[in-house]
Amino acid sequence: MPKDDQMTDEDMDMPSVANMQQLIAAKAEELFRACDIEEKGFIIKKDMQRLKDELGFPPEQLEDVFDSLDCDHNGYLTLEEFTSGFGMFLNIQMGNTEEQEIEHNPQEKEEQQLFHDTLDALGAKGLYDDEETIQALWMRLRETDPTLLRQFEGFIGKVTNEIRRSKLDHRTIEAALQSKATSHDTEVKKLYEEMENQIKAEKAKVLAQEKFKEREFRDQMERELRTKEAQLADVQKRKSDLEMKVFRLNMNEAETKSENERLQKEKLQLEEQVQEIARNLSESKSYISQLQNQTKKDKIHRAKQALNFTENLAIERETLVKQLDILKSVNKRLVDERDMIDANPLNGNIVAPSTPKQSSDPEEDDDPDNENENVVDIPTRRRRRVSATIGVDLQVKMLNIDQRIVALQVWDTAGQERFRSITKQYLRKSDGVVLVYDVTSETTFRNVRAWMTSIQEAADDDCVITLVGNKIDLCDDDEKRPVKYKDGAKLADEYGCLFFETSARQGTIIAETMEAIARLMQEKDDKQRKGENIAKNLLDEYNHNITEIAYITSSSEFEYNIDLNDVNKKLIKDKNYEVYLACLKIVASVTKKFNYHLFNDKSLKLLLHRTQSIGIAAENDTAKKLELQMLKTNIKEVYQKKFSFNGSQIGIDEVQELMGSMQNPDDLLKLWNSAYSVPSPMREFYTKLINLQNQQAKQNRFADKTESIINTDEKKIVEKLWSELRPLHLLLHAYIRKKIISAYPGLMSSNEPIPIHLTRDMFGSMMTHLERIVLPFPNVSGIDLGPAMIHNNFTEERIFHYADEFFVSLNLTRVPKNFWNLSILKKIPGRNMACHPTAFDMYKYDDVRIRMCTSLTSRDFYIVHHEMGHIQHYLQYKNLPFWFRRSPHDAFGEAIGDAIALATMSPTHLERIGLLENHTTSDENNLNFLVTQGLSRLFLPPYAYALDTWRWSVNNGSIKPSEYNKRYWQLVCQYQGMQPPTPRGEEYFDAGTKLHVAYDLSYIKYFLAHVFQFQIFDVLCREANYTGPLHLCDLHGSHRAGAKLKLLMELGSSKPWDVILEEFSGERTFSAKPCLRYFQPLRDYLEKLVKIGELKTVGWKCSDGSNNILKNTMMMIVLCLTLINLIN
């Protein structure tokens, strides 16, 4: 080390002991980090092997090094232990800068020389200012571990090279900096002078600009301040509104809580009322039993009630009067001898048919039914002879019965065989029948049985029948006459009718007979009125109780549907539903005791009919009832089961939306197969359910379940409507198939049914997701409401508000405030809930709700307006009795919702509410719109027809369980033109994928609704004085259309559906004509494509050949078009 006070650069570059310690410590830490690559904070013996390449030591030596450093022998080393042990190993105590004394041995000089030689060899001679310390370390290592000494010397060599390179770099940089500093000073001075000049010039300019900007900024800030103040005022106002809203919500919450407590109390009260109803039922049964017994006792005394002519009878009478005129002209030619009565005129006449007198005409003698008619003058008992009755005569007799005037309208019908058909028509509406035979003729007496049969077939059950033996004046001795008194009395007892013997010539017993009949008819009328009053009072009480129970049942069902995993909610729902069904059963069984067909009050008759039809489905056998409920529960549980798809658990209800977002056919196929595999376990339960339901139907006098839900007339209506719609469906099907083939080449041929998964719809019934690939003019912007709603900041709830405002514009009812608080309008995150869109009538307190997992799409915009149509329907008939608070026909409710959706999807309406911009009514736009409408409305009817035809056939046994799947797909192919994408064996139960099969709900109503919606829409547009193309009609703001729609909705089911339909539209049945008129431009376009050869294949061929569409369908259409062209 130099001894001079003046240190050289080289001396300054020499590392001190402290620096050396720091370098060694840093190196030790670097080695530790190389071992601890996991950053555990400690290393083990295995980790030391990572220094093999770094240090060049074999594994055994590395283990020895670890053992020497592991002083406490715990098997691991921390950073501190590693660094400290490494320093100690080199004889350095970390943090202690004092030099350690080195003991010298006799060979010190020799070793020092060897050390210096080593430094010379390494090029480190004179490089370090603390060579003594390094020498001490070197010597220590030479004595203790020669191997480590070599590593140490290598380390010193590396450090030396690094120091020399650093010094060289240092000198180079220092020289460069010195040169740079000189040139820099010169350049800076020059720049400084230039900058001084520029600064002076720019300073004035900047000051002027800054003043201008300051003034402008001040003005802008003032404007922004005013704007912010206005926004602040608006925010404060909104805050105030929100605070008020929160206050109201808190109030509503308190009210809801109070309401829940009240409902709990009401539930307890209702349970008590149910018990009371049961007691009342027992008493009612006892009372009704007494009435029945009394009725049986009085049956032989019944008489004819004063007749109130109905419209049908008046029409029949007009027809028969014309016949009567003809017959009377014949009667003039058949006049027989007459015995004239002396002098006095008649005061009052009662007409009764009697057996014929003996005649010289052989033909007349052989005809026991050829009767004469005798008219008896009661006061004078004088007789005149008149001819036999031809057709019908009418006589009216006024009688005073117990101070009450009774009018008897007696229709005297011919007894001859050739007039029997005319007589039967009058028997149908009669309150009483007087059957007269001749006591002197056994032949006429024997014919009584034939006439009794006719009476029983044609007359009402409670019709008063009176058997009269006439001409007793011709035979004084009862024992000698052909027909004795006891014979007539015995026959009358056999048929349970009144019996009298009279003499028309002498007037014997005539007045007494009629008075007895009138008296009994008056008593029957009094009992009937009393029965009507009892029925009214009973139904009023039941209406209140059943409404309460229906409210509780609907509430529990709604709560369960929004949380399907809640077992307690399910138990409550099932229990409430069981009580509800039991109450309906009670009401139905009680009202069956009333023979309401005899009541005069038409409204009461219909009400009793409704109560029986609603409650008739309940099962009497408790064991079967429980089995029926269990089967339905099992089927629903299978339907609600989740399945795995792409790592997520989804339900069948969620598949539709997911398919709509897909385009890849492989993904669509995978999802379709996964969803259709879910209902397979349902098959066995469904078979048992059908067997039980058919047994139940037979108990209610139906051949099978189908007869209890749809009659032959309705099936004929469906067949007729389908025959009218089918040509349009064939054309649109061919067009859609061609577009799908273009979009998915190689997956199907031009004459095949369409594979359902390619429609991007679970059932191929609503193919709105195909819109973009099937539009005839894709370059013309179509109607896609999803982006438009997002652009206009729509929320799910806002769609419902738009629907509500539409009804308000028609002067209809706004939904109550509770609707917004109680409805579930979008899926609850993390909740397993039913997502199928459903509107709920809770039957109480204006409580109506919707449950729906809404999304911002065109499809859901349509569905929201459809469901809000249901809500409006509920609000319109809410004041009716419980029994009438439903649609008169299943199709009505669905069609009303669809008609509203049809109106709100009109381009004119969408443009009005700002969801459609720059839209023109060109032919291209119209055809694009009609194709879109066809995708959502023309493929559901054939699917509904196929599905319910399958169910009807399953119910009547023509489809066996062993062929459920095969026959299902045959019908889908036949009517809908669809096929499964992969073969489907009988191990599947594909029909169960449809909710309406799993929940046992009729689906044919959707067929009728899809036709009826256009009928409703057409009537409303005409009422709104709209005369343009039907698909462009906008009903918004038309109070006249609203009043017409209100007429359709507010009646509920208080009248038969055909009567309501006639009052609304002037027609008594459903019609497809408005639907065809709506789509006429589309049909013309498709027929043009067929004509020019762009649409070559119309129709399809099913794979098994069992349900082929006729091969000549296309040829027939082409031929028709050719003939039209020739005619033109």
KAMO-V378678 format. One line per field, one symbol per residue. ss: DSSP state (A for helix, B for strand, O for the rest). Layout:
ss->???
This chain:
ss->OOOOOOOOAAAAAOOOAAAAAAAAAAAAAAAAAAAOOOOOOBBBAAAAAAAAAAAOOOAAAAAAAAAAAOOOOOOBBBAAAAAAAAAAAOOOOOOOOOOOOOOOOOOAAAAAAAAAAAAAAAOOOOOOOOAAAAAAAAAAAAAAOAAAAAAAAAAAAAAAAAAAAAAAAAAAAAAAAAAAAAAAAAAAAAAAAAAAAAAAAAAAAAAAAAAAAAAAAAAAAAAAAAAAAAAAAAAAAAAAAAAAAAAAAAAAAAAAAAAAAAAAAAAAAAAAAAAAAAAAAAAAAAAAAAAAAAAAAAAAAOOOOOOOOOAAAAAAAAAAAAAAAAAAAAAAAOOOOOOOOOOOOOOOBBBBBOOOOOOOOAAAAAOOOOOOBBBBBOOOOOBBBOOOOOOBBBBBBBBBBOOBBBBBBBBBBOOOAAAAAAAAAAAOOOOBBBBBBBOOOAAAAAOAAAAAAAAAAAOOOOOBBBBBBBOAAAOOOOOOOOOOAAAAAAAAAAAOOBBBBOBOOOOBOAAAAAAAAAAAAAAAAAAAAAAAAAAAAAAAAAAAAAAAAAAAAAAAAAAAAOOOOOAAAAAAAAAAAAAAAAAAAAAAAAAOOOOAAAOOOAAAAAAAAAAAAAAOOOOOOAAAAAAAAAAAAAAAAAAOOOBBBOOBBBOAAAAAAAAAOOOOAAAAAAAAAAAAOAAAAAAAAAAAAAAAAAAAAAAOOOOOAAAAAOOAAAAAAAAAAAAAAAAAAAAAAAAAAAAAAAAOOOOOOOOOOBBAAAAOOOOOOOOAAAAAAAOOOOOOOOOOAAAAAAAOOOOAAAAAAAAAAAAAAOOOOOOOAAAAAAOBOOOOOOOOOOOOOBBBBOOOOOOBBBBOOOOOOAAAAAAAAAAAAAAAAAAAOOOOOAAAOOOOOAAAAAAAAAAAAAAAOOAAAAAAOOOOOOOOOOAAAAAAAAAAAAAAAOOAAAAAAAAAAAAAAAAOOOOOAAAAAAAAAAAAAAAAOBBOOOOOOOOOOAAAAOAAAAOOOOOAAAAAAAAAAAAAAAAAAAAOOOOOOAAAOOOOOOAAAAAAAAAAAAOOOOOOAAAAAAAAAOOOOOOOAAAAAAOAAAAAAAAAAAAOOOOOOOOOOOOOOOOOOOOOAAAAAAAAAAAAAAAO
